[in-house]
Every structure is written in structure tokens, then in C-alpha cells.
Amino acid sequence: MTTNMNNTVKSSRKQPVSIEQITACEAIVSQAKKNAKLLNGQLIVSIPVKYLAVDHEYQREIAGSRWSKVLDIASRYNSAKAGVILVSYRKSDGAFYIIDGQGRYEAAMKASLSAVNCQILMNCTQRNEAELFMSQDENVTKVSTHAKVKAGIVAQHDDCMKLNEIMNKYGVLNSRQITSIGSALSIVEEDPEALDWVFSIIYRAGWNEMKNGFSQFVIKALYTMYEREVLGYYPGCTKQEPNEEIGRKIQTVLIPIMRENSPTVFSSVASLYCNSAKTKYLNVYTIFSSIVANGNREFLLKLHNMQVKIPEKVLAAK
């Protein structure tokens, strides 16, 4: 690689590349390597779109129905949902070449975004890039929601940052502790206070360190309880101020019972109603709400006969 008198270097691109551009790209790579400590070694970083490029020697042309899809994405572009674009860094070109995500890149351009989240591959030849591009349809590896959350934290996306704040508050040091991270992210997007409440119950019940403590059926059952019982909210209704009486019963009855049992126990009891994973959380919610609303001695003994441990203190109060 040779330097000429006007401070540019020759590259495989049609236009000369400035030293300044290569320096900027090197700084991006350096930041990605710092981020890798938080992202299981993956080089994920936000890259200005001006430093992205498309190699038309192996990339498909976007035309026809593909343009319609690009325009649709652009009209409601959501960086958190778009995921990361896979790129290959070519230092001599001072650019990051897109391997997977050309449509999202074009949509971001149409949406006038200045930067997009990317995963960088290093030391790829053009042939390597083309082979990776060809294998996409054969072996697509989707970015997991856990990886998206981690990248979102680095990129400082509001929802991911709020989720991370709630996780830290209740001692969740790794998002992989939350087996249903998708449910948690959906709730925090809708109502961060609701997720905080859900995590507080899980934490006070000691389920944060148990298997399935942050599973879908637990998170969604508690979220449903928060909306319906605590706030009195049902579709078509207006959310109310938190019901203090319900809150008191949750503290004095439900949480002590949860402490004596594992999430698996409630999952098993819920399965007596229906084995479907889609409705399990509703069955668990029904059990939780019944404990709070109808927690008389007879009902609690019925649960006890289904292998649910009931603290003597709770039974004595009935």
C-alpha cells in the first residue's frame, strides 16, 4: 500500500481513500474490540453509514419486491428490532463491506439514520465474504435476543438500558439468567415499572437463584397479575392506582408460599389444568391470583394436597 502526495492511499475502490477515513475506521474497530469484552468476543459496534459499503460483485441488487420491503422497514425503522448487520472490514478500502443486512442498511439510509449496529468480521478475503453470503440461506444464524440486549446496552438503546438497570437492581449480572429475555424486553418496552415489580417479586421469593425463576411462565404470570390484580387493568379499561390491599396479601400470603416452593412446583400444578406451554402462564397466574383473592384455609389445603408447601404461619392466619 503506497501513500501519494495528496494524503490518500490506493485501494480497490474506485475513489481514492483518505488517511483520515482509514484512521476513523481503525478507531471503530478499536471500540468494537473493547465492546467484545461484554459481548462474548463478538465485535459489535455502531458504525456510521458513510463507512459501510456494498460489493456488488457478489451482493444481489435490490429491486422489485425487495425495494417495497426496504421502504416498509424504513417507514418504521426500529434499531432494537433490526438487529446487527454483518460486515467485513477492509482496511485498504477504509470501509466495512456488508455481508448480511444490505436491505436493512438501505432502509436505514432511507430513514436518514446516521449509524447502525454492526458485527465486524476481520481478515476476510473477498472470496470469504462471497462464501459467507452464499451460505446465508443454507445456514442462517440469527442473532439471539440475549446478544441483541447486550449490543443494545453498548449502543445505549433506551429499552435495553432500562432492562439492564432493573437487572442490576435485583442482582442479575448476566442476561442469560433470564431464560425468557424476550418476555422481559417486551414488558420493559411497554411498562418498565411493571417489569421492576415482576423482578421484585421473583427476588423476594428467592426464585432469582432457582431454575425457571425467570422463565416465560413465571414472568408472564406475574406481569398478568400486576396488570389485572394490582392495577385492575383489563383490555378496554383504564389502569388504576396500585391496590394496596392486594399488595399486602401478596406480601403476607403469596410470597411466603412462593419461598417454600420452586417455580417447577407451580409449573407442575399448572399442568394439571393444561399442558400447553402457551397457556401455562395463564394457569400459573390463576393459581397466584386465587391464593391472593381466595386464600382461605380450604383452598390452601387443596393446594397442599397437590404438593404445594404452605407455611404454617400462613395457614394459622386463616
C-alpha positions in Angstrom: 0.0 0.0 0.0 1.6 3.3 -1.1 0.9 6.9 0.0 0.7 9.7 -2.5 1.3 13.4 -2.1 -2.4 14.4 -1.5 -2.6 12.2 1.6 -4.6 9.4 0.1 -3.9 5.7 -0.4 -4.7 3.5 -3.3 -7.4 0.9 -2.7 -9.7 -1.5 -4.6 -12.5 1.1 -4.5 -13.0 3.4 -7.5 -12.4 6.6 -5.4 -9.1 7.2 -3.5 -9.4 6.7 0.2 -8.1 9.3 2.6 -5.8 8.5 5.5 -8.4 10.2 7.7 -11.1 7.8 6.7 -8.9 4.8 7.4 -8.0 6.3 10.8 -11.7 6.7 11.6 -12.4 3.1 10.6 -9.5 1.9 12.8 -11.0 3.8 15.7 -14.3 2.0 15.1 -12.6 -1.4 15.1 -10.7 -0.5 18.3 -14.0 0.4 20.0 -15.6 -2.9 18.8 -12.7 -4.8 20.4 -13.4 -3.0 23.7 -17.1 -3.9 23.4 -16.1 -7.6 22.8 -15.3 -8.0 26.5 -19.1 -7.6 27.2 -20.3 -9.4 24.1 -18.7 -12.9 24.3 -15.9 -11.9 22.0 -18.1 -10.5 19.2 -17.0 -7.3 17.6 -20.3 -5.4 17.8 -20.4 -1.6 17.5 -22.4 1.3 16.0 -20.9 2.3 12.6 -21.7 5.5 10.7 -23.4 4.5 7.4 -20.9 6.5 5.4 -18.3 3.9 6.2 -20.4 1.0 5.0 -20.1 -0.4 1.5 -21.7 -3.0 -0.7 -19.6 -5.2 -3.0 -21.9 -5.7 -6.0 -19.6 -8.4 -7.3 -21.4 -10.9 -5.0 -24.2 -8.9 -3.4 -27.7 -9.0 -5.0 -29.2 -6.0 -6.5 -32.2 -4.7 -4.5 -35.1 -4.4 -7.0 -38.8 -5.1 -7.4 -40.5 -6.5 -4.3 -37.2 -6.2 -2.3 -37.5 -2.4 -2.6 -41.0 -2.5 -1.2 -39.8 -4.4 1.8 -36.9 -1.9 2.3 -39.3 1.0 2.1 -41.6 -0.7 4.6 -38.8 -1.2 7.1 -37.6 2.4 6.6 -41.0 3.8 7.4 -40.9 2.2 10.9 -37.2 1.5 11.4 -36.5 0.2 14.9 -32.8 -0.2 15.7 -33.5 -2.6 18.5 -35.6 -5.0 16.3 -33.4 -4.6 13.2 -30.5 -6.5 14.9 -26.9 -6.2 13.8 -25.6 -6.0 10.2 -22.7 -8.4 9.4 -19.8 -6.6 7.8 -16.2 -7.4 6.8 -13.6 -4.8 7.5 -11.2 -4.0 4.6 -8.6 -1.6 5.9 -7.2 -0.8 2.5 -10.6 0.4 1.4 -11.3 2.3 4.6 -14.8 0.6 4.7 -16.9 -2.1 6.2 -18.4 -4.3 3.5 -21.9 -5.7 4.2 -22.2 -9.5 4.1 -25.7 -9.9 5.6 -28.1 -6.9 6.1 -28.0 -5.0 2.8 -31.7 -4.4 2.9 -31.6 -3.1 6.5 -28.7 -0.8 5.5 -30.7 0.6 2.6 -33.7 1.0 4.9 -31.5 2.9 7.5 -30.3 5.2 4.7 -33.9 5.9 3.6 -34.8 6.5 7.2 -31.9 9.0 7.4 -30.1 7.2 10.2 -26.5 8.3 10.7 -25.3 4.9 12.1 -26.4 1.3 12.5 -25.3 -1.6 14.8 -22.9 -4.0 13.1 -20.9 -7.1 13.8 -17.4 -6.9 12.3 -15.5 -9.8 10.8 -11.8 -9.3 10.5 -9.2 -10.6 7.9 -11.8 -11.9 5.4 -10.9 -12.0 1.7 -13.4 -11.1 -0.9 -13.8 -14.8 -1.5 -14.5 -15.4 2.1 -17.2 -12.7 2.1 -18.8 -14.2 -1.0 -18.8 -17.7 0.5 -20.4 -16.3 3.7 -23.0 -14.5 1.6 -23.8 -17.6 -0.4 -24.3 -19.7 2.8 -26.8 -17.4 4.4 -29.8 -19.2 3.1 -28.3 -22.6 4.0 -27.1 -21.8 7.5 -28.6 -18.6 8.8 -27.5 -17.9 12.4 -29.9 -15.4 13.9 -28.6 -13.1 16.5 -30.2 -14.2 19.8 -32.2 -11.8 21.9 -29.6 -12.1 24.6 -27.0 -10.8 22.1 -29.3 -8.1 20.9 -29.8 -6.9 24.5 -26.1 -6.9 25.1 -25.5 -4.9 21.9 -28.4 -2.6 22.8 -26.8 -1.8 26.1 -23.5 -1.0 24.4 -25.4 1.1 21.9 -27.4 2.7 24.7 -30.8 1.9 23.4 -33.4 3.1 26.0 -35.3 -0.2 26.4 -32.1 -2.3 26.8 -30.6 0.3 29.2 -33.7 0.2 31.3 -33.7 -3.6 31.3 -30.1 -3.6 32.4 -30.9 -1.2 35.2 -33.6 -3.4 36.5 -31.4 -6.5 36.2 -28.6 -4.8 38.2 -31.1 -3.6 40.8 -32.0 -7.3 41.5 -28.6 -8.8 41.2 -29.0 -10.3 37.7 -25.4 -10.0 36.4 -25.9 -11.8 33.2 -29.0 -11.6 30.9 -28.7 -15.4 30.3 -30.1 -15.9 33.8 -33.3 -14.7 32.3 -34.4 -17.6 30.2 -37.3 -15.6 28.8 -35.3 -12.5 27.9 -37.8 -11.8 25.1 -40.7 -11.6 27.5 -38.7 -9.2 29.8 -37.8 -7.0 26.9 -41.4 -6.8 25.7 -42.6 -5.8 29.1 -40.0 -3.2 29.6 -40.9 -1.7 26.3 -44.5 -1.4 27.4 -44.1 -0.6 31.1 -40.7 -0.5 32.9 -42.4 -0.2 36.3 -44.3 -3.4 35.6 -41.0 -5.3 35.0 -39.5 -3.8 38.1 -42.5 -5.1 40.1 -42.2 -8.6 38.5 -38.5 -8.8 39.2 -39.0 -7.6 42.8 -41.5 -10.5 43.5 -39.1 -13.0 41.9 -36.3 -11.6 44.1 -38.2 -11.5 47.3 -39.4 -15.1 46.8 -35.9 -16.3 46.2 -36.7 -17.5 42.8 -34.0 -15.4 41.2 -31.5 -18.2 42.0 -33.8 -21.1 41.1 -34.2 -22.9 37.8 -37.1 -21.4 35.8 -37.1 -18.4 38.1 -37.0 -16.1 35.1 -38.9 -18.4 32.8 -41.7 -17.3 30.5 -44.5 -18.8 32.6 -43.2 -17.0 35.7 -42.5 -13.6 34.1 -45.8 -13.5 32.2 -47.9 -14.9 35.0 -46.6 -12.2 37.4 -47.0 -9.5 34.7 -50.6 -10.5 34.2 -51.2 -10.4 37.9 -49.7 -7.0 38.1 -51.9 -5.6 35.4 -55.2 -7.4 36.4 -54.9 -7.6 40.2 -52.7 -4.8 41.3 -53.7 -2.2 38.7 -57.2 -3.6 37.9 -56.5 -3.4 34.2 -58.2 -5.4 31.5 -58.5 -4.6 27.8 -60.8 -1.7 27.4 -60.3 -0.5 30.9 -58.2 2.3 32.4 -55.3 1.4 34.7 -56.0 2.3 38.4 -53.6 3.3 41.2 -52.0 0.2 42.7 -54.4 -1.7 45.0 -52.8 -1.6 48.5 -54.9 -4.4 49.9 -53.8 -6.7 47.0 -50.2 -5.6 47.6 -50.5 -6.5 51.3 -51.8 -10.0 50.5 -49.1 -10.6 48.0 -46.5 -9.8 50.7 -48.1 -11.8 53.5 -49.6 -14.8 51.6 -48.2 -15.3 48.1 -44.5 -14.5 48.6 -44.2 -16.8 51.7 -45.8 -19.6 49.7 -43.5 -19.0 46.8 -40.5 -19.1 49.1 -41.4 -22.6 50.2 -41.8 -23.9 46.7 -39.8 -23.8 43.4 -41.2 -22.5 40.1 -41.2 -26.1 38.9 -43.9 -26.9 41.6 -46.2 -24.3 40.2 -45.5 -25.4 36.7 -46.5 -29.0 37.6 -49.7 -27.8 39.3 -50.5 -25.6 36.2 -50.0 -28.7 34.0 -52.9 -30.4 35.8 -55.1 -27.8 34.1 -53.4 -27.9 30.7 -50.0 -29.0 29.3 -49.8 -26.3 26.6 -46.8 -24.0 27.1 -48.9 -21.2 25.5 -51.4 -21.3 28.3 -49.2 -22.4 31.2 -48.5 -18.8 32.3 -52.3 -18.2 32.5 -52.8 -21.2 34.7 -49.9 -20.1 37.0 -51.5 -16.6 37.1 -54.8 -18.2 38.0 -53.1 -20.1 40.9 -51.3 -16.9 42.1 -54.5 -14.7 41.9 -56.6 -17.4 43.7 -54.1 -17.5 46.5 -54.3 -13.8 46.9 -58.1 -13.3 46.3 -59.5 -16.6 47.7 -56.7 -17.7 50.0 -58.9 -19.3 52.6 -57.8 -22.4 54.6 -59.8 -24.8 52.4 -58.2 -23.6 49.2 -54.7 -23.6 50.7 -55.2 -27.2 51.9 -56.3 -28.1 48.4 -53.0 -26.8 47.1 -51.2 -28.6 49.8 -52.8 -31.9 48.6 -51.2 -31.0 45.1 -47.7 -31.0 46.7 -47.6 -27.2 47.2 -46.0 -26.4 50.6 -48.0 -24.0 52.7 -46.2 -22.3 55.6 -47.8 -23.0 59.0 -47.8 -19.3 59.7 -49.9 -18.6 56.6 -52.4 -21.4 57.5 -52.6 -20.2 61.1 -53.7 -16.8 59.9 -56.7 -18.3 58.0 
